[in-house]
Amino acid sequence: MKAEEIRKMTDEELGKKIGELQKELGNLSFHHCIRPLEDTSKLKKIRKDIARMNTVLNQRADIA
């Protein structure tokens, strides 16, 4: 997900999306511990998306 797309989202949408991505990351990392994933780069992509969303939320909080 690109930063432009993230900035267009509302705070509520960002919160929900972060929650969904954290659940997905937990599930993927659990499955990766049991049996290696075919595409391990997916873990890194999800972590970076979560970080981008948290950055946008923090920037908005600083402005307000």
Secondary structure, DSSP 8 states (H G I E B T S, - for coil): --HHHHHHS-HHHHHHHHHHHHHHHHHHHHHHHHS--S-THHHHHHHHHHHHHHHHHHHHHHH-
